[in-house]
Amino acid sequence: MVSSQPSQPRYAHTIFCDDVRYETSGKAIIIGVYSSDMFVSGDVPITLPRLLILCEVVSPIEDPVKRLKIRAFGPPLGQEEPEAEIPDIPLPIAPDGREFVASVVRVAIDLAPFTVHAEGFIEVTVETERETMRAGRLYIHFLPSPEVSQI
């Protein structure tokens, strides 16, 4: 008996970083990756040159994502809620007749410049045609401004 359920569940994850560069071979070079925390020095609000949110959604090839909306929100972003939307995702085409086992959609949201308004989490969610998934989060900490010594 063949199951109508997909072989694997869909999932999404996010990498927070400073930049992504792509080689002609298709490789991605991810620069300045943050783990679960970012530390910034200075007074609120503080403007950083850039923050890149790189989100990847993976689904079984028999259950590909058809529509995608990625949204970032949280106190560090202030009133801004950057988002990216792909209303109609084409089915992947396998090169050389090889069979795909998964469909992968990668989207980058570039916040340049990036103004940090408060300490807290930046949350990323992914909305598809049938579900909303939590894709990742980054906690931004403020460090006290370094004291300038008086001589």
Number of C-alpha atoms within 10 A of each C-alpha: 3 4 6 7 9 13 14 14 10 18 15 20 18 23 20 25 19 18 17 16 11 10 8 7 6 8 9 11 11 16 13 13 15 15 12 13 13 16 11 17 12 12 14 14 13 14 15 13 10 14 20 22 24 18 21 18 22 19 20 18 18 15 16 20 23 14 15 21 16 25 18 20 18 20 16 23 21 13 10 12 12 15 16 14 14 14 12 11 12 11 12 13 11 10 8 6 7 8 10 13 13 17 18 18 17 12 17 18 17 18 16 13 11 16 19 20 17 18 20 18 20 18 19 24 21 25 17 18 12 9 9 14 16 16 21 20 23 20 17 19 16 17 12 10 10 8 6 6 5 4 3
